[in-house]
Amino acid sequence: MVGRHAGRRPVTATVHQGVVLSSAGGQWRVRVEGGEVALASLRGRVKHGGDLKLAVGDRVTLSGDGAPAGGTLTITGILPRTSQLSRRNPSGARGERIVATNLDQVVVVFAMVRPEPNEAMLDRFLVIAEANELAARIVINKIDLADEATARDRFDGYATIGYPMHYTSKVTGAGLEALHDVLRGRTSALSGPSGVGKSSLMNAMYPGLDLRVGAISDSVNKGRHTTVGALMHPLPDAGYVVDTPGLRELGLWGLSSSALDQCFPEFREALGSCRFADCHHVSEPGCTVREAVTGGGILQARYESYVKLREEVAETEKLW
């Protein structure tokens, strides 16, 4: 006798792939193939099954019945990453905070004025990109509020090092086309201090993006935070941009004091020629890095940033 369920196909969930755009109250916003955006929960064994923690930018596999249109999606796996941008846990505890994954480049934005740029902080952003083996480019924004020639004179030393430079203004439109071109088709992390105009730049280049723009506090001349977590935005002409939180404090993670010199590209030619193999490039005799500083091959301000960061990393090594 034929059973009453004979011939019926088993019910199976549809399998999707997607990209994690943001965290949303215990769930995740995911862009699925085809461009639809849906909420997804994280399967327990993925959440608790290993050291790999889900992050914005992750490519994931999902299952769901009829999702994403009106159905329920579950993240079933995290696909291999090509890169990640990490920083030290901002709480001060030992640990890593992954900002975003699968990035092609880091775009570091500083303003020429309001807030006043701090080259030491810029160097810190660049070191984090170098430590994560990510290409970096620099945007100096709000040049309508200052003299562009002065801006170039102040920052073109970074171009000599090898960092691509962009001088921009959302008011005049200066530099926006060139910046737009290097974002197209790539996944970029937009980083930099609060208040430098990251969201305003993106809104000027992509009017439909509607990123929230924060006001500058005249009393302290620092930007108020408008982004509380990394948010990945699909770009209309291919690619993604990750809007990272405005950061006033950056902690280096996973970088030893002995490897810090590799994160300064202009040091590399001089490395390996010092008298001592374990040279710290601080006070040792016969240091070719310090000789390059004296000879003008390495900018004094960049060297001072290295010394300060090395002290910080070495102190962290002692604590941990």
Backbone hydrogen bonds, N-H to C=O, Kabsch-Sander energy under -0.5 kcal/mol:
donor,donor_aa,acceptor,acceptor_aa,energy
6,A,3,G,-1.5
8,R,5,H,-1.9
12,T,10,P,-0.5
14,T,64,G,-2.0
16,H,62,L,-2.8
18,G,60,V,-2.2
19,V,31,R,-2.0
20,V,58,D,-2.5
21,L,29,R,-3.4
22,S,29,R,-1.2
24,A,27,Q,-4.0
27,Q,24,A,-1.4
28,W,40,A,-2.5
29,R,22,S,-2.4
30,V,28,W,-0.6
30,V,38,A,-3.1
31,R,19,V,-2.9
32,V,30,V,-0.7
32,V,36,E,-2.9
33,E,17,Q,-1.5
35,G,32,V,-2.4
38,A,30,V,-2.6
40,A,28,W,-2.1
41,S,73,L,-2.0
43,R,41,S,-0.6
43,R,75,I,-2.0
46,V,43,R,-1.0
47,K,43,R,-2.3
48,H,44,G,-2.7
49,G,45,R,-0.7
53,K,51,D,-0.6
57,G,20,V,-2.4
58,D,55,A,-2.0
60,V,18,G,-2.6
60,V,58,D,-0.5
61,T,77,G,-2.0
62,L,16,H,-2.7
63,S,74,T,-2.2
64,G,14,T,-1.5
65,D,72,T,-0.6
66,G,64,G,-1.0
70,G,68,P,-1.5
73,L,39,L,-0.7
74,T,63,S,-2.3
75,I,41,S,-3.4
76,T,61,T,-2.4
76,T,74,T,-0.6
77,G,61,T,-1.2
79,L,59,R,-3.0
79,L,77,G,-0.5
85,L,100,A,-3.1
86,S,84,Q,-0.6
87,R,97,R,-2.1
88,R,251,G,-3.2
89,N,95,G,-2.3
92,G,89,N,-2.0
97,R,87,R,-3.2
98,I,96,E,-0.5
99,V,85,L,-2.9
99,V,97,R,-0.6
100,A,85,L,-1.2
101,T,56,V,-2.0
102,N,83,S,-3.0
104,D,187,T,-3.3
105,Q,187,T,-1.3
106,V,135,A,-2.7
107,V,189,A,-3.4
108,V,106,V,-0.7
108,V,137,R,-2.7
109,V,107,V,-0.6
109,V,191,S,-3.3
110,F,108,V,-0.5
110,F,139,V,-2.9
112,M,141,N,-2.6
119,E,117,P,-0.5
121,M,118,N,-0.5
122,L,118,N,-2.1
123,D,119,E,-2.7
124,R,120,A,-1.4
125,F,121,M,-2.1
126,L,122,L,-2.3
127,V,123,D,-2.4
128,I,124,R,-2.1
129,A,125,F,-1.9
130,E,126,L,-2.6
131,A,127,V,-3.0
132,N,128,I,-1.4
133,E,130,E,-1.7
134,L,129,A,-2.7
135,A,104,D,-0.6
137,R,106,V,-2.1
138,I,164,P,-2.8
139,V,108,V,-3.1
140,I,166,H,-3.3
141,N,110,F,-3.3
141,N,139,V,-0.7
143,I,168,T,-2.1
145,L,142,K,-1.8
146,A,143,I,-1.0
151,A,147,D,-2.0
152,R,148,E,-2.8
153,D,149,A,-2.4
154,R,150,T,-1.9
155,F,151,A,-2.0
156,D,152,R,-2.4
158,Y,155,F,-2.0
159,A,155,F,-0.5
160,T,156,D,-1.6
161,I,157,G,-1.4
162,G,158,Y,-1.2
163,Y,158,Y,-2.3
166,H,138,I,-2.0
168,T,140,I,-2.3
168,T,166,H,-0.6
169,S,174,A,-1.7
173,G,169,S,-1.6
176,L,173,G,-1.5
179,L,175,G,-1.9
180,H,176,L,-2.8
181,D,177,E,-2.0
182,V,178,A,-1.3
183,L,179,L,-0.9
183,L,180,H,-0.7
184,R,180,H,-1.4
185,G,238,A,-2.6
186,R,183,L,-1.9
188,S,186,R,-0.7
188,S,240,Y,-2.2
189,A,105,Q,-2.4
190,L,188,S,-0.6
190,L,242,V,-3.1
191,S,107,V,-2.9
191,S,189,A,-0.7
196,V,193,P,-0.9
201,L,197,G,-2.3
202,M,198,K,-2.0
203,N,199,S,-2.5
204,A,200,S,-2.0
205,M,201,L,-2.0
206,Y,202,M,-2.9
209,L,206,Y,-2.4
217,S,222,K,-1.6
218,D,216,I,-0.7
221,N,217,S,-2.3
222,K,217,S,-0.6
223,G,194,S,-0.8
224,R,215,A,-1.4
231,L,243,D,-1.8
232,M,21,L,-2.9
233,H,241,V,-3.0
235,L,239,G,-2.9
238,A,235,L,-1.4
240,Y,186,R,-2.0
241,V,233,H,-2.1
242,V,188,S,-3.4
243,D,231,L,-3.1
243,D,241,V,-0.7
244,T,190,L,-1.7
244,T,242,V,-0.9
247,L,192,G,-1.0
248,R,246,G,-0.5
259,A,256,S,-1.0
260,L,256,S,-0.7
260,L,257,S,-0.5
262,Q,259,A,-1.2
263,C,260,L,-2.0
264,F,261,D,-1.4
267,F,264,F,-2.4
268,R,264,F,-0.7
268,R,265,P,-0.9
270,A,267,F,-1.4
271,L,267,F,-1.2
273,S,270,A,-1.4
275,R,286,G,-2.0
279,C,276,F,-1.5
287,C,284,E,-0.7
288,T,286,G,-0.7
291,E,287,C,-1.7
292,A,288,T,-1.7
293,V,289,V,-1.7
294,T,290,R,-2.3
295,G,291,E,-2.1
296,G,293,V,-1.1
297,G,292,A,-2.0
298,I,292,A,-1.4
303,Y,299,L,-2.2
304,E,300,Q,-2.4
305,S,301,A,-1.9
306,Y,302,R,-2.1
307,V,303,Y,-2.4
308,K,304,E,-2.3
309,L,305,S,-2.6
310,R,306,Y,-2.7
311,E,307,V,-2.0
312,E,308,K,-1.8
313,V,309,L,-2.7
314,A,310,R,-2.7
315,E,311,E,-2.1
316,T,312,E,-2.0
317,E,313,V,-2.2
318,K,314,A,-1.7
319,L,315,E,-1.8
320,W,316,T,-2.1
